[in-house]
């Protein structure tokens, strides 16, 4: 797929999809009628296995929501309480898109294996996943959205792929533990253009 085709795939659930969704009670998530789009998660799932054939994890699906903290409306929520319940997720090799803020503030998520089919990681998709330590992009991924991994304070290693064409602004901002960004051999010049100057010393070709 071209960048234009990748970006043309909607990651926000439509009203029609939500009206016709079907519920997976074992995983506390709902899908579009054709099973290709994961639309929502409810009842605070801590472990989820996404169905094979699903292609899109929609916007905000597993993100922290204020009601999860058990506070009254309008009450300030301390940073340490802003954490979704998701701890483990298994993604099938049919997933092509992870939507905006899909895993934002999943503070219990320590690791995730990204599927080999993944083309697109949306804005803030993994922002403030505080316990996430390593990310390895599959060979297929072409786009990392703005602030995709912003605030992942324990992220110490990132492995990027040769197919990557777009890295959004602030994708790795406030990743204060980041030590190494592994890139394919012979791609140093290209990644120096894709990444901000402050990250250039972390680049390591393999």
Long-range contacts (C-beta under 8 A, 24 or more apart in sequence): 1-119, 1-142, 3-142, 3-143, 3-165, 3-166, 6-96, 6-97, 6-119, 6-120, 6-142, 6-143, 7-120, 7-143, 9-56, 9-96, 9-97, 9-120, 11-56, 11-57, 11-58, 11-59, 11-97, 11-98, 11-99, 11-100, 11-102, 11-120, 11-122, 12-58, 12-59, 12-99, 12-100, 13-37, 13-39, 13-40, 13-58, 13-59, 24-51, 29-61, 41-86, 44-68, 44-84, 44-85, 45-85, 45-86, 46-85, 46-86, 46-87, 46-88, 46-108, 47-86, 47-87, 47-88, 47-89, 48-86, 48-88, 48-89, 48-90, 49-89, 49-90, 50-89, 50-90, 50-91, 50-92, 50-95, 51-92, 52-92, 52-93, 52-94, 53-92, 53-94, 54-92, 54-94, 54-95, 55-94, 55-95, 55-96, 55-97, 56-95, 56-96, 56-97, 56-99, 57-91, 57-95, 57-97, 57-98, 57-99, 57-102, 58-99, 58-102, 59-99, 59-100, 59-101, 59-102, 59-122, 60-99, 60-100, 60-101, 60-102, 60-104, 61-99, 61-102, 62-86, 62-89, 62-102, 62-103, 62-106, 63-101, 63-102, 63-103, 63-104, 63-105, 63-106, 64-104, 64-105, 64-106, 64-107, 82-107, 82-128, 83-107, 83-108, 83-130, 84-108, 84-109, 91-115, 93-117, 96-120, 97-122, 98-122, 98-125, 99-125, 100-124, 100-125, 100-145, 101-125, 101-127, 102-126, 103-129, 104-128, 104-129, 105-129, 107-131, 114-138, 114-141, 116-140, 119-143, 120-145, 121-145, 121-148, 122-148, 123-147, 123-148, 123-168, 124-148, 124-150, 125-149, 126-152, 127-151, 127-152, 128-152, 130-154, 133-157, 134-158, 134-159, 135-159, 137-161, 137-164, 139-163, 142-166, 143-168, 144-168, 144-171, 145-171, 146-170, 146-171, 147-171, 147-173, 149-175, 150-174, 150-175, 151-175, 153-177, 156-180, 157-181, 157-182, 158-182, 160-184, 160-191, 162-187, 164-194, 166-194, 167-194, 167-195, 172-199, 178-202, 180-204, 182-206
